[in-house]
């Protein structure tokens, strides 16, 4: 779901949606690029924390302060709303999670390395998922080279042990990984998929209503968390 669709679903008027989306894609991106704060559009951000750091620098620009005052804080509101959009999980804040791992004094060097690899879907966690699933857990797609080791219970909600538990993972095609991570699809304890009303045109994204996954009982505590805490049912 893109920024404009998200705002529409949240009940903002079409005029407000057009105004905020236009501000992010237009003037705010232009000011940031002209002042070497970013190398591309603001819509390329997926990390809320990284975006907020850049937004703070944008707010310090004289042109922003002048235009924002003239626009009755519209540009500031657009930055805040885009940060809210990122905070809802439509982007993964991998950088912040890795920084937290590296700065944790209670972890050994070996533990840090393994957790970092797990966070980016590599290392022992990925190998365990490859051994268990051998193909995409949902579609059966066999080319494991492009499949993603996806956590079921989100990284930030997990203990270190849960982050490395292979039953907290699915091997997925990139499109399924993205929508699953964003809470736009989930799976029942018996396997059938549930599709969020927030996912527009799911079939164009390769998501079919008859998809399912064969889960072991040990997957269920993690999938239950995903259904109740991550899935966007409304």
MOCORMO-V725658 format. One record per pair of residues at least 12 apart in sequence whose ideal C-beta (glycine too) atoms are under 10 Angstrom apart, sorted by the first residue. I is the first residue (numbers start at 0). J is the second residue. If there is no record, write none. Layout:
# MOCORMO-V725658
<<I J> <I J>>
This chain:
# MOCORMO-V725658
<<0 84> <0 87> <0 89> <0 178> <0 181> <0 183> <0 195> <0 197> <0 198> <0 199> <0 231> <1 20> <1 42> <1 84> <1 89> <1 199> <2 16> <2 19> <2 20> <2 23> <2 24> <2 41> <2 42> <2 77> <2 80> <2 81> <2 83> <2 84> <2 85> <2 89> <3 16> <3 17> <3 19> <3 20> <3 21> <3 23> <3 24> <3 84> <4 16> <4 20> <4 84> <4 197> <4 198> <4 199> <5 20> <5 80> <5 81> <5 83> <5 84> <5 85> <5 87> <5 89> <5 197> <6 18> <6 19> <6 20> <6 80> <6 81> <6 83> <6 84> <7 20> <7 199> <8 196> <8 197> <8 199> <8 231> <8 233> <9 80> <9 83> <9 84> <9 87> <11 80> <15 73> <15 76> <15 77> <15 80> <16 80> <18 70> <18 73> <18 74> <18 76> <18 77> <19 73> <19 74> <19 76> <19 77> <19 78> <19 79> <19 80> <19 81> <19 84> <20 42> <20 77> <20 80> <20 81> <21 77> <22 41> <22 66> <22 67> <22 70> <22 73> <22 74> <22 75> <22 76> <22 77> <22 78> <22 80> <22 81> <23 40> <23 41> <23 42> <23 44> <23 74> <23 77> <23 78> <23 80> <23 81> <23 84> <24 40> <24 41> <24 42> <24 77> <25 40> <25 41> <25 77> <26 62> <26 63> <26 66> <26 70> <26 74> <26 77> <27 40> <27 41> <27 53> <27 54> <27 57> <27 60> <27 63> <27 66> <27 67> <27 74> <27 77> <27 78> <27 81> <28 40> <28 41> <28 42> <28 43> <28 57> <29 41> <29 62> <30 57> <30 60> <30 61> <30 62> <30 63> <30 66> <30 74> <31 53> <31 54> <31 56> <31 57> <31 60> <31 63> <33 60> <33 62> <34 56> <34 57> <34 59> <34 60> <34 61> <34 62> <34 63> <35 56> <36 52> <36 53> <36 54> <36 55> <36 56> <36 57> <36 59> <36 60> <37 49> <37 50> <37 53> <37 56> <37 57> <41 53> <41 54> <41 57> <41 77> <41 78> <41 81> <42 81> <42 84> <43 90> <44 81> <44 82> <44 84> <44 85> <44 90> <45 85> <45 89> <45 90> <45 91> <45 92> <45 93> <45 94> <46 85> <46 90> <46 91> <46 92> <46 93> <46 94> <46 95> <46 96> <47 81> <47 82> <47 83> <47 84> <47 85> <47 86> <47 87> <47 88> <47 89> <47 90> <47 91> <47 92> <47 95> <48 82> <48 85> <48 86> <48 92> <48 94> <48 95> <48 96> <48 98> <49 85> <49 90> <49 92> <49 93> <49 94> <49 95> <50 78> <50 81> <50 82> <50 84> <50 85> <50 86> <50 90> <50 92> <51 78> <51 79> <51 81> <51 82> <51 85> <51 86> <53 78> <54 75> <54 77> <54 78> <54 79> <54 81> <54 82> <55 78> <57 74> <57 75> <57 78> <58 74> <58 75> <58 78> <62 74> <63 75> <63 78> <87 181> <87 182> <87 197> <87 231> <88 153> <88 155> <88 180> <88 181> <88 182> <88 183> <88 229> <88 231> <89 177> <89 180> <89 181> <89 182> <89 183> <89 197> <89 231> <90 180> <90 181> <91 118> <91 153> <91 154> <91 176> <91 177> <91 180> <91 181> <92 154> <92 155> <93 115> <93 118> <93 119> <93 120> <93 154> <94 118> <95 155> <96 114> <96 115> <96 118> <96 119> <96 153> <96 154> <96 155> <96 162> <97 111> <97 114> <97 115> <97 118> <97 119> <99 114> <99 118> <99 154> <99 155> <100 112> <100 113> <100 114> <100 115> <100 117> <100 118> <100 154> <100 159> <100 162> <101 114> <101 115> <103 159> <105 159> <106 159> <110 159> <110 163> <113 159> <113 162> <113 163> <114 154> <114 159> <114 162> <114 163> <116 148> <116 163> <117 148> <117 150> <117 154> <117 157> <117 159> <117 162> <117 163> <117 164> <117 167> <117 168> <118 150> <118 154> <118 162> <119 148> <120 146> <120 147> <120 148> <120 149> <120 150> <120 168> <120 170> <120 171> <120 176> <121 148> <122 148> <122 163> <123 163> <123 165> <124 148> <124 150> <124 162> <124 163> <124 164> <124 165> <124 167> <124 168> <125 143> <125 146> <125 147> <125 148> <125 165> <125 168> <125 170> <126 148> <126 165> <127 148> <127 163> <127 164> <127 165> <127 166> <127 168> <127 170> <128 143> <128 146> <128 147> <128 148> <128 149> <128 150> <128 165> <128 166> <128 167> <128 168> <128 169> <128 170> <128 171> <129 143> <129 146> <129 148> <129 165> <129 170> <130 165> <130 170> <131 165> <131 166> <131 168> <131 169> <131 170> <131 215> <131 218> <132 146> <132 148> <132 165> <132 168> <132 169> <132 170> <132 171> <132 212> <132 213> <133 146> <133 170> <134 146> <134 170> <134 172> <135 147> <135 169> <135 170> <135 171> <135 172> <135 175> <135 176> <135 212> <136 149> <136 168> <136 169> <136 170> <136 171> <136 172> <136 175> <136 179> <136 186> <136 211> <136 212> <136 213> <136 214> <136 218> <137 169> <137 170> <137 171> <137 172> <137 175> <137 179> <137 184> <137 186> <137 190> <137 192> <137 206> <137 207> <137 210> <137 211> <137 212> <137 213> <138 171> <138 172> <138 174> <138 175> <138 205> <138 207> <138 210> <138 212> <140 170> <140 171> <140 172> <140 175> <142 172> <143 170> <145 172> <145 173> <146 169> <146 170> <146 171> <146 172> <146 173> <146 175> <146 176> <147 168> <147 169> <147 170> <147 171> <147 172> <147 173> <147 174> <147 175> <147 176> <147 177> <147 179> <147 180> <148 165> <148 168> <148 169> <148 170> <148 171> <148 176> <149 167> <149 168> <149 169> <149 170> <149 171> <149 172> <149 173> <149 175> <149 176> <149 177> <149 179> <149 180> <150 162> <150 164> <150 167> <150 168> <150 169> <150 176> <150 179> <150 180> <150 221> <150 225> <151 164> <151 166> <151 167> <151 168> <151 169> <151 179> <151 180> <151 185> <151 186> <151 214> <151 218> <151 219> <151 220> <151 221> <151 222> <151 223> <151 224> <151 225> <151 226> <151 229> <152 164> <152 167> <152 168> <152 220> <152 221> <152 222> <152 223> <152 224> <152 225> <152 228> <152 229> <153 167> <153 180> <153 182> <153 221> <153 224> <153 225> <153 228> <153 229> <154 167> <154 180> <156 221> <156 224> <156 225> <156 228> <156 229> <157 221> <157 224> <161 220> <161 221> <161 224> <164 217> <164 218> <164 220> <164 221> <165 215> <165 217> <165 218> <166 214> <166 215> <166 216> <166 217> <166 218> <166 219> <166 220> <166 221> <166 222> <167 217> <167 218> <167 220> <167 221> <167 222> <167 224> <167 225> <168 218> <168 221> <169 186> <169 212> <169 214> <169 218> <169 221> <169 222> <169 225> <171 212> <172 205> <173 205> <174 204> <174 205> <174 206> <175 192> <175 204> <175 205> <175 206> <175 210> <175 212> <177 204> <178 194> <178 195> <178 197> <178 198> <178 201> <178 204> <178 205> <178 206> <179 192> <179 206> <179 212> <179 225> <179 229> <179 230> <180 225> <180 229> <181 195> <181 197> <181 198> <181 229> <181 230> <181 231> <182 195> <182 197> <182 198> <182 225> <182 226> <182 228> <182 229> <182 230> <182 231> <182 232> <183 195> <183 196> <183 197> <183 198> <183 199> <183 201> <183 204> <183 206> <183 229> <183 230> <183 231> <184 198> <184 201> <184 204> <184 206> <184 210> <184 225> <184 230> <184 231> <185 222> <185 223> <185 225> <185 226> <185 227> <185 229> <185 230> <185 231> <185 232> <186 210> <186 211> <186 212> <186 213> <186 214> <186 218> <186 222> <186 225> <186 226> <186 230> <187 211> <187 212> <187 214> <187 219> <187 222> <187 223> <187 226> <188 214> <188 216> <188 218> <188 219> <188 222> <188 223> <188 226> <189 211> <189 212> <189 213> <189 214> <190 210> <190 211> <190 212> <190 213> <190 214> <190 222> <191 208> <191 209> <191 210> <191 211> <191 212> <192 206> <192 207> <192 208> <192 209> <192 210> <192 211> <192 212> <193 208> <193 210> <193 226> <193 230> <193 232> <194 206> <194 207> <194 208> <194 210> <194 230> <195 230> <195 231> <195 232> <195 233> <196 231> <196 232> <196 233> <197 230> <197 231> <197 232> <197 233> <198 231>>
